[in-house]
Amino acid sequence: MDAADDLTVWPHSTTRLAHGDLAVGGVPLTAIADRFGTPAYLLDEADVRERCRTYLHAFPDTDVLYAAKAFLCRAMAHWVAEEGLGLDVCSAGELELAVTTGFPAARIVLHGNAKSPEDLRSALRLGVGRIVIDSASEIARLAAAVPSGSRQKVLVRVVPGIAAGGHSKIQTGTDDQKFGLSITDGSAQHAIARILDQPGLELVGLHCHLGSQITSDKPYLCAVRRLVGLMARIKDHHGITLPELDLGGGHGIAYRPGEDALDITTLARKVRVELTESCAAAGLAVPRLVVEPGRAIVGPAGVALYRVLSVKRTSDRTFVAVDGGMSDNPRPALYGVRYLPRLIGRRSTAACAPVTVVGRHCEAGDVLATDIQLPADTRPGDLLAVPVAGAYHLSMASGYNLVGRPPVVAVADGHARLLVRRESLEDFRSRDVGL
């Protein structure tokens, strides 16, 4: 079987139809393209909900927070809330959208390495459950903003000195990047002492995030040991036992058939064992565990649709250019992510040949997939579908070349509905007030 014909990385509801088409959520992909145009993102609502339930089942007695940075819209916030997850946000924008959708603020955690005054004001005004302190300078700013007579629960983001992640740009658990407070140089311990001196702040736990696209459980187990060790030192020095431990997210998924993905059930079991044993050895009560999956919940539930605009053959390779590109998916250019587009809407009898799928933007690096197999008769007007497109596509989309960000369409039970409309020329005109 050709790799592109393997549906293991597609949404669980994906089925094959006649004439080379696929359906997701009971809706043909060609019907989505005809009705909503291209480029377009679609999300399988049932797939998202199923992945939320998988986490809750794998991590009992754990607070599971959906990491909104992966993808957020009002419908997504509603689905996550209905499934019983909390929310992890990193800006006033994400926070306000969630709360105005009806998401309970008490189930929201705000983090970020450089929170603006507006971020902190919004968090306090809306009553978020936790704020993650990421730098020493944030302590005084937050403490000064807390209303008199009240206390804000906080976590401290700790850098455990662990290198993990699918690319150097998304490894955040080491001492040489912008996030968190180091255990190694004592920054974390110093910040903890300062927080405990602030009457408006209530330190409830430690937070760490090792990176993204991690496919092994070993870094998480190492993080548990190091953070429990720090919790033990906090108890010895300050006489308090912290009740919460947030291990962040970064759980890796497969973008192509056969790639490694993190086994969530195995991760949950091993983390719980490690946490219990480490706490027993340190003489600590086991803290409440928190995890923050984002990509692992929404990534595999998404599909991107493109229309082929041109096919160009050079002496060395064939370029298939589509009507989107790095403005709606910058991740191949940023991190070298390897997607696997598939021809849909017609059944080709031509043999497959290696092609490079590129976007329409004025950048040589505007490449969506390099040296993949597509039918040799791929031509302008054809439709290409890209699986595993639910995370970090719309959230990282830009206005480059003013082509407009694509719409987001939800599919469920044979029906499709618009969640986020396409960005239009009128949107660009209305924001430009220069004349």
C-alpha positions as CSV (number, residue, x, y, z in Angstrom):
1,M,0.0,0.0,0.0
2,D,1.3,3.5,-0.8
3,A,2.0,5.6,2.3
4,A,-0.5,8.2,1.2
5,D,-3.3,5.5,1.0
6,D,-2.7,4.6,4.7
7,L,-5.3,6.3,6.8
8,T,-3.8,5.6,10.2
9,V,-2.9,9.3,10.8
10,W,-6.3,10.6,9.6
11,P,-9.3,11.4,11.9
12,H,-10.9,8.2,13.2
13,S,-14.1,8.7,11.2
14,T,-12.3,8.9,7.9
15,T,-13.7,6.5,5.2
16,R,-13.0,5.9,1.6
17,L,-15.6,6.8,-1.0
18,A,-15.9,6.2,-4.7
19,H,-13.7,8.1,-7.3
20,G,-10.8,8.6,-4.9
21,D,-12.7,10.8,-2.4
22,L,-12.6,10.6,1.4
23,A,-15.2,11.4,4.0
24,V,-14.5,12.7,7.5
25,G,-17.4,12.8,10.0
26,G,-19.6,11.4,7.3
27,V,-18.9,14.5,5.0
28,P,-17.0,14.1,1.7
29,L,-14.0,16.2,1.5
30,T,-14.8,17.3,-2.0
31,A,-18.1,18.6,-0.6
32,I,-16.3,20.7,1.9
33,A,-14.1,22.2,-0.8
34,D,-17.1,22.9,-3.0
35,R,-19.1,24.6,-0.3
36,F,-16.5,26.5,1.7
37,G,-13.7,26.9,-0.9
38,T,-10.0,26.3,-0.4
39,P,-7.7,26.5,1.4
40,A,-9.8,25.3,4.3
41,Y,-9.3,23.5,7.6
42,L,-11.8,21.0,8.9
43,L,-12.1,19.5,12.4
44,D,-13.7,16.2,13.3
45,E,-15.8,17.1,16.4
46,A,-16.2,13.5,17.5
47,D,-12.5,12.9,17.1
48,V,-11.7,15.9,19.3
49,R,-14.1,14.8,22.0
50,E,-12.9,11.2,21.9
51,R,-9.3,12.3,22.5
52,C,-10.4,14.4,25.4
53,R,-12.1,11.3,26.9
54,T,-9.0,9.2,26.3
55,Y,-7.0,11.6,28.4
56,L,-9.5,11.7,31.2
57,H,-9.6,7.9,31.2
58,A,-5.8,7.5,31.1
59,F,-5.2,10.2,33.8
60,P,-7.8,9.6,36.5
61,D,-7.5,11.9,39.5
62,T,-5.6,14.4,37.3
63,D,-6.5,17.8,36.1
64,V,-6.3,17.7,32.3
65,L,-6.0,21.1,30.7
66,Y,-6.3,21.6,27.0
67,A,-3.5,23.8,25.7
68,A,-5.4,26.5,23.8
69,K,-2.3,27.7,21.9
70,A,-2.6,24.6,19.6
71,F,-6.0,25.8,18.3
72,L,-8.8,27.9,19.9
73,C,-12.2,29.0,18.8
74,R,-15.5,29.3,20.6
75,A,-16.7,25.9,19.5
76,M,-13.4,24.3,20.6
77,A,-13.7,25.9,24.0
78,H,-17.2,24.6,24.3
79,W,-16.3,21.1,23.3
80,V,-13.4,21.0,25.8
81,A,-15.6,22.3,28.6
82,E,-18.3,19.8,27.9
83,E,-15.8,17.0,28.1
84,G,-14.6,18.1,31.5
85,L,-11.2,19.4,30.7
86,G,-9.7,22.6,32.0
87,L,-7.9,25.2,29.8
88,D,-4.3,26.4,29.5
89,V,-4.0,29.9,28.0
90,C,-1.1,32.3,27.4
91,S,-2.7,35.6,26.6
92,A,-5.6,37.9,27.5
93,G,-7.0,37.2,24.0
94,E,-7.2,33.4,24.5
95,L,-8.5,34.0,28.1
96,E,-11.2,36.5,27.1
97,L,-12.4,34.3,24.2
98,A,-12.7,31.3,26.4
99,V,-14.5,33.1,29.3
100,T,-16.9,35.0,27.0
101,T,-17.8,31.6,25.5
102,G,-18.8,30.4,29.0
103,F,-15.7,28.5,30.0
104,P,-15.4,28.6,33.8
105,A,-12.5,30.9,34.7
106,A,-11.7,28.8,37.7
107,R,-10.7,25.9,35.4
108,I,-8.2,28.1,33.4
109,V,-4.5,28.4,34.0
110,L,-2.6,31.4,32.5
111,H,1.1,31.1,31.7
112,G,3.6,32.7,29.4
113,N,7.2,33.8,29.7
114,A,6.4,37.5,29.3
115,K,2.9,38.3,30.4
116,S,1.7,41.8,29.6
117,P,0.0,44.1,32.2
118,E,-3.2,43.4,30.3
119,D,-2.7,39.7,30.5
120,L,-2.4,39.9,34.3
121,R,-5.2,42.4,34.8
122,S,-7.6,40.2,32.7
123,A,-6.6,37.1,34.6
124,L,-7.3,38.8,38.0
125,R,-10.5,40.5,36.8
126,L,-11.9,37.2,35.4
127,G,-10.8,35.1,38.3
128,V,-8.5,32.5,36.6
129,G,-7.8,29.4,38.8
130,R,-4.0,29.6,38.5
131,I,-1.3,31.9,37.1
132,V,2.1,30.4,36.3
133,I,5.0,32.7,37.4
134,D,7.7,32.5,34.8
135,S,10.2,35.1,35.9
136,A,11.4,36.9,39.1
137,S,10.2,40.3,37.8
138,E,6.7,38.9,37.5
139,I,6.3,38.3,41.2
140,A,6.2,41.9,42.3
141,R,4.0,43.0,39.3
142,L,1.4,40.3,40.0
143,A,1.5,40.8,43.8
144,A,0.9,44.6,43.3
145,A,-2.1,43.9,41.0
146,V,-3.9,41.5,43.3
147,P,-6.8,43.3,45.0
148,S,-6.4,44.0,48.7
149,G,-7.8,41.2,50.9
150,S,-7.7,38.5,48.2
151,R,-5.1,35.9,47.2
152,Q,-4.2,34.6,43.7
153,K,-3.1,31.0,43.4
154,V,0.1,30.6,41.5
155,L,2.5,28.0,40.2
156,V,6.2,28.5,39.5
157,R,7.5,27.3,36.1
158,V,10.7,25.4,36.8
159,V,13.4,24.5,34.3
160,P,14.4,21.0,35.2
161,G,17.4,20.8,32.8
162,I,16.0,18.2,30.5
163,A,16.4,18.2,26.7
164,A,13.3,16.8,25.0
165,G,11.3,17.6,21.9
166,G,11.1,17.0,18.2
167,H,13.2,20.1,17.2
168,S,15.7,22.4,18.9
169,K,13.2,25.3,18.6
170,I,10.6,23.5,20.6
171,Q,12.8,22.2,23.5
172,T,11.9,24.2,26.5
173,G,13.1,22.2,29.5
174,T,16.8,23.3,29.3
175,D,18.6,26.2,30.9
176,D,19.5,28.0,27.7
177,Q,16.1,29.3,26.6
178,K,13.6,32.0,27.6
179,F,11.2,29.9,29.7
180,G,11.0,29.3,33.4
181,L,13.3,29.5,36.4
182,S,16.3,27.2,36.7
183,I,16.8,24.7,39.5
184,T,20.5,24.4,38.6
185,D,21.4,28.1,39.3
186,G,19.0,28.5,42.2
187,S,16.6,30.9,40.4
188,A,13.6,28.7,41.1
189,Q,14.4,28.4,44.8
190,H,14.9,32.2,45.1
191,A,11.6,32.9,43.3
192,I,9.8,30.5,45.6
193,A,11.1,32.2,48.7
194,R,10.0,35.6,47.3
195,I,6.5,34.3,46.5
196,L,6.0,33.0,50.0
197,D,6.7,36.5,51.3
198,Q,3.8,38.0,49.3
199,P,0.5,37.9,51.2
200,G,-1.5,38.3,48.0
201,L,0.0,35.2,46.4
202,E,-0.6,31.6,47.3
203,L,2.0,29.2,46.0
204,V,0.2,25.9,45.2
205,G,2.6,24.0,43.1
206,L,5.3,23.6,40.5
207,H,5.0,23.7,36.8
208,C,7.3,22.5,34.0
209,H,7.0,22.1,30.2
210,L,9.8,20.1,28.6
211,G,9.1,20.9,25.0
212,S,6.9,19.7,22.1
213,Q,6.5,16.6,20.0
214,I,8.0,14.4,22.6
215,T,7.6,10.7,21.8
216,S,9.3,9.0,24.8
217,D,8.0,8.9,28.4
218,K,11.5,8.9,29.9
219,P,11.9,12.8,30.0
220,Y,8.6,13.1,31.9
221,L,9.8,10.5,34.5
222,C,13.0,12.3,34.9
223,A,11.1,15.6,35.4
224,V,9.0,14.0,38.1
225,R,12.0,12.9,40.0
226,R,13.7,16.4,39.8
227,L,10.5,18.3,40.7
228,V,9.7,16.0,43.6
229,G,13.3,16.6,44.8
230,L,12.6,20.4,44.7
231,M,9.3,19.9,46.5
232,A,11.1,18.1,49.3
233,R,13.7,20.9,49.6
234,I,10.8,23.4,49.8
235,K,9.2,21.5,52.6
236,D,12.6,21.3,54.5
237,H,13.4,25.0,54.0
238,H,9.9,26.6,54.3
239,G,7.8,23.9,56.1
240,I,5.1,23.7,53.4
241,T,4.0,20.8,51.2
242,L,2.9,21.9,47.7
243,P,-0.3,20.2,46.7
244,E,0.0,20.4,42.8
245,L,2.5,19.3,40.2
246,D,1.9,20.4,36.6
247,L,4.0,18.4,34.0
248,G,2.9,20.5,31.0
249,G,2.3,18.8,27.7
250,G,4.3,18.3,24.5
251,H,2.9,14.8,23.8
252,G,4.1,13.8,20.4
253,I,1.9,12.6,17.5
254,A,2.5,10.9,14.1
255,Y,2.3,13.1,11.0
256,R,3.0,10.3,8.7
257,P,2.1,6.6,8.9
258,G,4.7,4.6,10.8
259,E,6.1,7.6,12.8
260,D,6.4,7.3,16.5
261,A,3.8,8.8,18.8
262,L,3.7,9.0,22.6
263,D,1.5,6.3,24.1
264,I,-0.7,8.3,26.5
265,T,-1.9,5.3,28.5
266,T,1.6,4.1,29.1
267,L,2.8,7.6,30.0
268,A,0.0,8.0,32.5
269,R,0.7,4.7,34.2
270,K,4.5,5.3,34.4
271,V,4.2,8.9,35.6
272,R,1.8,7.9,38.4
273,V,4.1,5.1,39.6
274,E,7.1,7.4,39.4
275,L,5.3,10.2,41.3
276,T,4.1,7.8,44.0
277,E,7.5,6.2,44.5
278,S,9.4,9.5,44.4
279,C,7.1,11.1,47.0
280,A,7.3,8.1,49.2
281,A,11.1,8.2,49.2
282,A,11.0,11.9,49.9
283,G,8.4,11.6,52.7
284,L,5.9,13.8,50.8
285,A,2.2,13.5,50.2
286,V,1.5,12.8,46.5
287,P,0.5,16.1,44.9
288,R,-2.4,16.6,42.5
289,L,-1.1,15.9,39.0
290,V,-1.8,18.3,36.1
291,V,-1.1,17.7,32.4
292,E,-1.6,20.1,29.4
293,P,-2.1,18.3,26.1
294,G,-2.8,20.5,23.1
295,R,-1.5,19.1,19.8
296,A,-2.3,15.5,20.9
297,I,-6.0,16.4,21.2
298,V,-6.6,18.6,18.2
299,G,-3.8,17.8,15.8
300,P,-5.0,14.4,14.4
301,A,-8.6,15.6,14.3
302,G,-7.8,18.2,11.6
303,V,-7.4,18.1,7.8
304,A,-6.3,20.9,5.5
305,L,-7.7,21.2,2.0
306,Y,-5.9,22.8,-1.0
307,R,-6.6,23.3,-4.7
308,V,-3.6,22.8,-7.1
309,L,-2.9,26.0,-9.0
310,S,0.1,24.9,-11.1
311,V,2.5,22.0,-11.8
312,K,6.0,22.9,-12.8
313,R,8.6,20.4,-13.9
314,T,12.3,21.3,-13.9
315,S,15.3,19.2,-14.7
316,D,15.6,18.1,-11.0
317,R,12.1,18.0,-9.6
318,T,8.4,18.6,-10.0
319,F,6.7,21.4,-8.0
320,V,3.0,21.2,-7.3
321,A,1.8,24.6,-6.2
322,V,-1.4,25.0,-4.1
323,D,-3.6,28.0,-3.2
324,G,-2.2,28.1,0.4
325,G,1.2,27.7,2.0
326,M,3.2,29.2,4.7
327,S,0.5,31.8,5.6
328,D,-1.8,29.0,6.7
329,N,0.9,26.5,7.8
330,P,4.4,27.9,8.6
331,R,5.4,24.8,10.5
332,P,7.4,23.0,7.7
333,A,9.5,26.2,7.3
334,L,9.9,26.7,11.1
335,Y,10.4,23.1,12.3
336,G,10.8,20.9,9.2
337,V,7.5,19.1,9.9
338,R,6.9,16.3,7.4
339,Y,3.3,16.3,6.1
340,L,1.9,13.8,3.6
341,P,-0.7,15.4,1.2
342,R,-3.0,13.1,-0.7
343,L,-4.9,13.6,-4.0
344,I,-8.7,13.4,-3.5
345,G,-11.8,13.8,-5.7
346,R,-10.6,11.6,-8.5
347,R,-9.1,8.2,-8.9
348,S,-5.9,8.4,-10.9
349,T,-4.5,5.4,-12.9
350,A,-1.1,7.1,-13.3
351,A,1.9,5.8,-11.5
352,C,3.1,7.9,-8.5
353,A,6.1,10.1,-8.8
354,P,8.1,12.2,-6.4
355,V,6.9,15.8,-6.1
356,T,7.4,18.8,-3.8
357,V,4.2,20.5,-2.8
358,V,4.8,24.3,-2.4
359,G,2.7,27.3,-1.5
360,R,1.8,30.4,-3.4
361,H,3.9,32.8,-1.4
362,C,7.0,34.8,-2.4
363,E,9.5,32.7,-0.4
364,A,11.7,29.9,-1.5
365,G,11.0,28.3,1.9
366,D,7.3,28.2,1.2
367,V,7.2,24.4,1.0
368,L,4.5,22.2,2.5
369,A,5.9,18.7,1.7
370,T,9.1,17.7,0.0
371,D,9.6,14.6,-2.2
372,I,6.3,13.0,-1.6
373,Q,4.5,10.6,-3.9
374,L,1.6,11.9,-6.0
375,P,0.1,10.6,-9.2
376,A,2.2,11.7,-12.2
377,D,-0.9,13.2,-13.8
378,T,-1.6,15.6,-10.9
379,R,-2.8,18.8,-12.5
380,P,-4.2,22.3,-11.8
381,G,-7.7,22.1,-10.3
382,D,-7.0,18.9,-8.4
383,L,-7.7,18.8,-4.7
384,L,-5.1,17.8,-2.1
385,A,-5.9,16.9,1.5
386,V,-3.3,17.1,4.3
387,P,-4.0,15.1,7.5
388,V,-2.9,16.0,11.1
389,A,-3.6,19.6,10.4
390,G,-5.6,20.5,13.5
391,A,-2.8,22.0,15.7
392,Y,-0.7,25.2,15.1
393,H,-2.2,25.9,11.7
394,L,-4.8,28.6,12.2
395,S,-3.2,29.7,15.5
396,M,0.1,30.4,13.7
397,A,-1.5,31.6,10.4
398,S,-0.5,35.0,9.1
399,G,-1.6,37.8,6.8
400,Y,1.4,37.2,4.4
401,N,0.7,38.5,0.9
402,L,-2.8,39.4,2.1
403,V,-4.2,36.1,0.9
404,G,-6.5,35.7,3.9
405,R,-6.6,33.0,6.6
406,P,-8.7,30.0,5.8
407,P,-12.0,29.1,7.4
408,V,-12.5,26.3,10.0
409,V,-15.3,23.9,9.3
410,A,-16.5,21.3,11.9
411,V,-17.9,18.0,10.7
412,A,-20.0,15.6,12.7
413,D,-22.7,13.0,12.0
414,G,-22.8,13.8,8.2
415,H,-23.1,17.5,8.7
416,A,-20.6,20.4,8.2
417,R,-20.8,23.8,9.8
418,L,-18.7,26.9,9.8
419,L,-16.8,27.6,13.0
420,V,-14.4,30.4,11.8
421,R,-15.1,32.3,8.6
422,R,-12.5,33.0,5.9
423,E,-10.6,36.2,6.3
424,S,-11.7,38.6,3.5
425,L,-10.4,41.6,1.6
426,E,-12.9,43.6,3.6
427,D,-11.2,42.5,6.8
428,F,-7.9,43.8,5.6
429,R,-9.4,47.1,4.4
430,S,-11.3,47.7,7.7
431,R,-8.1,47.3,9.8
432,D,-6.1,49.7,7.5
433,V,-6.9,53.2,8.6
434,G,-4.0,55.0,6.9
435,L,-6.0,57.2,4.5
